[in-house]
Amino acid sequence: MHELSRRRFAGTAAGATAALWLAGSRTAWAAPGDGRPASHSPDVYERTVRAAAMKWRRLPAGWQDAPFLANGYLGAQLYRGTAGNTLKLMISHTQVQDQRGQWRGGTGYSRLPVGYFTLTLAGEITAVDWTLDPYDAELRGTLTTTRGSLTFSALVQNDTGALLVSTRPSAGEESAAWSFQWLQAASTRLIDKPADYTPNPDPRVGAGFVEQPLLAGGGWTTAWREQREGTGRLLAAQLVYHFPGDVRRATADAVRAVDRALATGPDRLVARHREWWHAYYRRSFFSVPDKRLQAFYILQLYKLASTTRAQGPTLSEWGPWYPEVGNSWTAVWWNLNVQIGMPAVNGTNHPELDSVTRTFHRFEKNLSTSVPAAYRDGRNYALGHPSDWQLRAGDTYDVGVPGSGHISDNFGNLTWALHNVWLSYRHSMDLATLRDVVYPILAKAINFYAQFLHEGGDGKLHLLTTRSPEYANAADCTYDLSLIRWGVRTLIESARLLRVDDPGARQWRDIAARLTPYAEDPADGVMIGKDVPLADSHRHHSHLLWLYPLRERNWDRPGDRDVMRRSLAHWTSMQSAWHGYSYATSSSMYSVMGEPEKALDQLTLFTDGNTVADCQLTPNTMYREGKNLALESPLAAVQSMLDMAVQGDGGVLKVFPSVSERWADASFASLRTEGAFLVDADRAGGTTRWIRIRSEAGEPLTLDHGISGAVDVRDEHGRPLSWHGAGPGRITVRLARGATAVVTPRGARGSRGPRDVPANGPAEPWGLPS
């Protein structure tokens, strides 16, 4: 480490804002709302989101328990400093990374630490009272010290990415001062670190900026300036990253961005910021009786929008918040993490966050670099792990060759990730996604796999040895076979939808017809692969992808149930090595198998903060695995909740298919399903009261409504619609694009909009509330 004097640029004095921010101030912004308590708001969307606010009555210590702010790019976390009279405001950025492709992606394209602001107070901190309000995406609070107090408000402005911190001190704390300290621009990854690795050079420090060059060229600049008005202070900071190019351009852009933010004024910036976030939360709604779980769900929506945007970097292990302690998870993890962390953007109706689809559309060209050199003929794709957000896994890395002495557990990464993109298509029915992303990339991913299939004596196509992720090598590996089977079926269907006469279709049909079944144990269900049983606890559900999320087998088909039941029972019988996402995924599996009580038990075992294998959900809804830190498991739990509320796979839209008896009431609005349906529904006393479905694409609709007895089906104006029975509790309705159907018990009143359902018990806020 460098001496502090070489790393620190002392800022100007800062204080804190008054509890009520006044419109028109140059250093503060207007308070939210009309002065009424959030619990009294007539708007159910605002009321429920504000009720999910995290609280701090104790000083957080770091990444695992601190409040967090971000806009998909710039991130900030506030927690205690190194001395009793200091606070750290750690900043980082999703685009800040190294550019040395001669090494594997986790090092050569590693994300890099930036630095932190330190607030130094006159007195020792004795108490805090902070609130992270997700509705405004804003942190507000007070500090009490031995010399006085300080109030503040902070946010990362949504469209400009400016960090704004407004402060006002009481008497005795007027000397409170900000400073900035840079961190060395070096990867914290220790795994496989090259012997010739060297950190990037020290930055150039100037008046209000730190300019960090990269050895590969380009770099980033952090700039800041304070504006004063009486004792009030407004700190504005920006970070600009440029590669390739001259890092001095980043400095000029960052300084200009700070000046522009201060010239615009806090009221205008904050008004735009709030407008975006308030509209964001109105895109969907979900209320359940467990209010701590409801708050968790809302906070994951806040986290998702803070972490990624469709036009920006996709989900990395830490999101926009680089931990001060670092660790080895320094890039984008494509061997499970993105695939389970991102699907919830579909069901929650947030396509504006779908960075996975956009990433493959923008950076498809980089996928050829992950296959071995002999296969780089433009017809083969794979995705090495880890990579950067541009799908680069490093110039010296490839996934290997099945059946050779060089195999990895990365063969399936790309095909699994494309299943996410397929889900994006299915939830929007936008043929452009199918035509421009799924179809062309999946064809090359499957072409790479197909070269390692061979005909056996049984006439079936068998796969050479690959590796089931994190478990064992196996021929006819279930993980890879399930992805190949899904891939060829999807390509056949895509070609039909796109009306493409593809020369590869004959091979796809042959693979679909002759691919060998999964190795299976009579008692324990589907195995890891040929002659390889699941013999020990396994955190990864790689051998069960066919069950979920690929949904190859369907609980509605009686012939599928036995193998689904045996396979899941065996996996869940050994949980000693499970991690957070194991519980989230098993919850979803139980939901698609009609086991609501088990689904909720698995989910809450994780969300209640239990520790298994030294893994745990943290007080601020982040997640740790030992000393490693991550986001994907809490985000995966959102999908677990969605699978309880609504399912749309297999051509049947199911409403409340897996809701526990412990949730007698539930209400949701604008949850998006496959087929591009937006669904609202309300349940009270264990009975569905009404369902409203709006079709965005005019797709066929078979509805499993779950209402006992006769039903009425009407349009949005109350006029009867034609429908037909399709089995117990199921109907088919023809809905044109843009049309709506409302389904109620016969003679019952129709929908009245979503509601925040009654609580079934007390719920402590997330954060450190006591």
Disulfide bonds with the S-S distance in Angstrom:
none
